Amino acid sequence: MILANNWKDYEILDMANGEKLERWKDIILVRPDPQIIWKNKSFPQKWNNINARYNRSNTGGGAWEYKKKVPSSWQVSYKNLTFNIKPMGFKHTGLFPEQAANWDWIIEKIKKEKREIKVLNLFAYTGGASVACLSAGASVCHVDSSKGMVAWAKENVISSGLQDKKIRYIVDDVVKFVNREIRRGNKYDAIIMDPPSYGRGANGEIWKFEENIGELVELCMQVLSDNPLFFLINSYTTGISSTVLENILNLNITKKYGGKVENGEIGLPMTDSKLILPCGIFGRWER
């Protein structure tokens, strides 16, 4: 497991009863998490000072319950990167802090290169990985089917002072876009993807992780340059082992380019504790 343990503006303060108590800079939130199946709170007193809690509804979905004033948006920083945080309708805040473990890896790979690296970021959400790549000197093509998420990504790029860097924002279905790039002959040195378990594209296209991930990686092989740097798959799909992602990368990327593959879980440590919250899986290939 790799840990996102270099945060200053984010931390897990406690976790119990299916909930995590988190600090996002000065704002304390409680959000549900299905991995937290134990009952005992480590620091009961810390739960008395929260700004907001997301309560799940018995009929699906849920809503925020505000205990104190919470701004409509505020910023957190990770090293030299800055992100805009906003409580959303479905428990999310617009950032997955565990992904910092992948950002560190991405930045290190790009900075070691003596050439400009062209990155394709698919299912790119609010652009955490895009911002990381830009900060390391890469150019980025940021693709997501949600217009709102792409607009949010632009905000994060500007907040990080990277608006003058080379980035192209695309609102489109990922598969359709990659097919167009194949026809255009465009190539990329690195590919990042964080596919949903289930999703719909801009025009109602259906995506199911188990059925479509293999085909998408095969498709992306056709937009990889002759000298690719890395290929990263991140997933939150329950029931899928990270070894499955390694197998898919070995069957496609390693078979053609050699290199090495690793897989594992990503985790967030809890402050003043030995507890770690597992937060999804990764498979990553590097040259």
Secondary structure, DSSP 8 states (H G I E B T S, - for coil): -EE----SSEEEEEEETTEEEEEETTEEEEEE-TT------S-GGGGGS-SEEEEE-TTS-EEEEESS---S-EEEEETTEEEEE---TTS--S--GGGHHHHHHHHHHHHT-SS--EEEEES-TT-HHHHHHHHTT-EEEEEES-HHHHHHHHHHHHHTT-TTS-EEEEES-HHHHHHHHHHHT--BSEEEE---SEEE-TTS-EEEHHHHHHHHHHHHGGGB-SS--EEEEEE--TT--HHHHHHHHIIIIIHHH--EEEEEEEEEEBTTSS-EEEEEEEEEEE-
